[in-house]
């Protein structure tokens, strides 16, 4: 694992950087997750093995630092990731992002359009969070209440039925989870959907088979967004079918390279 110093007070983001000759893929995880936990098996698949693969833990998550003085908004995450991409001198990158990580990826892509070969999203947040989503649930609690009790209650009450997600959520900063969830509820202007539609690169949106039907699929295809489906998986497709997810990512890359 490597470290990247994010700011002038030495906060560090930690990440895996796996070698490969083809265009680097930057993996951005979703809410309460970690790249170091979610994506090693996906990145190890034959379909992606020739690419350099960069698996990050966002600040406040996984093995990265968890400072309380960060706003943890979608834009703030995108800002330090922009610096990270520039400091690594990644002239061309492929961004893969899942769920709320997709919003971060779109803000990042909007800042470095010339560097993006393609962006590939899996069941990503394109609009502000709405009722029924974890980010809406977390983001609508008063921050102090969430940090001082509700976060621990959620971890304890869901530890058996959602053990994989709770394993990663439990090591996140409750402050970070509260604030990025609030950011998801607030949304953005332009919206993440509008950013996606405005990008000059070809884009792909991945659905888990068990998440369908989804009206969003028709809407995305109407805007010329390529869609792929991961068989035998739902939203947690990286855990449920890592090989299938790697195949879908590869299809998205090949789609972007078609003349």
N, C-alpha and C positions, 0 to 999 in steps of 0.2 A: 504494500500500500504506500502511496505517495502523499505528500502534503503540498497544499498551495496556500500561501499567506494571502488572505483576502483583503486586509486593511492595515492601517498604520499602527494598530494596537495588537497585531500579531495573531488575530483569530485565523484559524486554519480550516480549510475544507480538505477532506481526505478522499482519495480516489484510487481505483485500480487503473493502470494503463497497460493494456495487453498489446503486444506487438503485432504488426501486420503491415503489408505493403500497400493495400488498397485504402481508399479514402477513410479517414477516421470516422467512427460512429460515436457520438456523444449520447450516452444513455441518461435520461433524466427521470427519476422515479416519482411516484405519486405521494399523496398525503399519508403521513405516518409510516412511510416505507424507507428503504435505503437501497441505493444501487449495489452496494456490497453484499446485500442479502438477496435482492430480487433477480439479479441479472448474470451472475457467473455462469450458470448452466445454459442460459440463452446464448451468451457470448461465446461459449465453448462449442457450439454446434457447427457442423461442417459448413453450413451455408454462410457463416459469418467469419470463419476462422482466418480468412485472408485479409480481413480489415483490421486496422488498428482500432481497438475498442476501449473507450474511456468510460468507466463506471463510477459516477460520483455519488457521494453522500452529501446532500444539501446541508448548509448550515442549519443547526437545530435538529439534525437527524443522524441516525447511524453512528459512525465513528467520528464525524466532524464535530467541531466545537459548537457550543450552544450558548452564545452570549445573550444576556437578557436585554441588552441595549439596542438590539436590532429591531426594525419594524416588521421584518419577515413578510413583507408584501410580495406579491407576484413580481412586481417591477424590481424590487430590491434584489431578489434572487437573480433575476435576469441581468441586472447591472454587474454583479460580481462575476457571473458566468461569462459575460461579454469580455471582461478583463482577462479572465482565465483563458478563453479561446485566443485572444490576441497575444497573451504572454506565451502560450504554447506554440505560437506562430502557425496556427492551423489555417492555411490559405483556403482550403476547401474542407468542409465537414458535412457529414450527414447527422441530422438530429433525430433521435428516437426518443419519444416521451410518452408517458402513461398518465392517464387520469388528470389530476390537478397539475402534474408536471408538464402536461401539454400546454397549459396556459403560460407557464414559465418559458417553455420552448418557443412559443409563438412571439412572446415579447422579445426574447433573445434573437430570433430570426429577423424580427423587424429592425433590430439594431445592426445586424451584420448581414444584410441581404446578399451582398456580393460574395460572401464566404459559404453560402449554403448550396450544396449540391441538391439535396432534397430534404424534406421534413416528413417524418413518418410518425403518426400519432396513434395510440391505441386507447379507444374509448375515452378521449380527452375532454376536458372542460373547454367548451367553446363559448359558452354564455355564462352569465353570473349564476352561482349555485342556487338551486331551488329546493323546496321541501322534498324530503326523501333521501337526500344525499348526506353523507357524513360531514362534509365541509359546511353544509347549511346548519346541521344540528350543532356542530362545534362552534361555528362562527356567530351564532345568534345567542349564545350564552354570554352574560357579562364576563369580561376577561378575568376579573379577580375570582369570581365564583368557579370558573372553569379550571383555573390554575390551582386553586386552593382546595379542591375536593372532587369536582365533577370528572376531571381527567382520570384520577385514580379509580373512581367508581366505574367509569367506562372500561378501563383496563381489567378490573377485577370481574365485572359482570359478563364480559365477553371472552374470557380467557379460554373457555372450553370449546365454544362453537366456532370461533374465528382465530384459532391458535396461531396461525402463521402471521396474520396481520397484527394481532395483539403483541406478538413477540417483537416486532419492529416498532410498533407504536409505543410500547412501554419504555423504550430507550430514547424516545424523542423528548425534546424539551416541550413541556406543556405550554410554555409561553409561545414558542414557535408555532405549535399546532393551532393555538387559539388565534394568533394573528394572521397566519396565512389563510385560515378558514374564513376569517372576517374579510380578508382581501378577496377571496373567492365569492363571497356573498355580495360584496360591493361591485364586483365586476370591473370593467375597464372601458375607456373611451379613447380610440375605437375599441370595439369588442374584440375578443380573441377570434371569434368567427370572422369578423371583418378583416382582421389581419391575415388569417389563413387565405381568404379569398383574394387578397391583394398581392400575395407573394408571387414573384415571377417564376420561381422554380415549380416543378411538378411536385405534387404532394399526395400522400397516401394516408388513409384512415382505416385502422384495423378494428374489427368487431370480433368478440368471442361469439361462437355459434349459439351459446346458451343465452346470450343477451338479446338475440333477435326474436321477433321482429322489432325494428327500431325505425321510426319515421325519419330519423336523422340520416339514415343511409341514402334514402331517396333524395333528400335535400342536398347532401354532399355531392352525390353523383350529378345532380343538376348543375352544380357549379364546377364540374370537371375535376372533382377530387377522386382519385382512384380509391377503391375500397377493396379490402381483403378480409377473409374470414378465417379465424383459427378454430379448427374443429375440436369438439369435446372440451370446450373451455368457456368460461364466462368472463367476468371482469378481471378476475385474478389469473389471467392467462399465462403469465410468466411462471407461475407455480404449477398450474394445471396442465399445461402443454408447452413446455419450453421449446421443444423441437418445432412444434407447429408455429409458435410465435417467431422463431428464427427464420423459418421458411417464408412467413408472411412479410417479415422485414426485408428479406432478400428479394421477394417479388416486387416490393415497393422500390427497391434500389434499381432493379432491372427495368421497371416501368419508367423510372426517371431518366434512364439512359437510352430509351428508345428514340429514334430519330423521327 
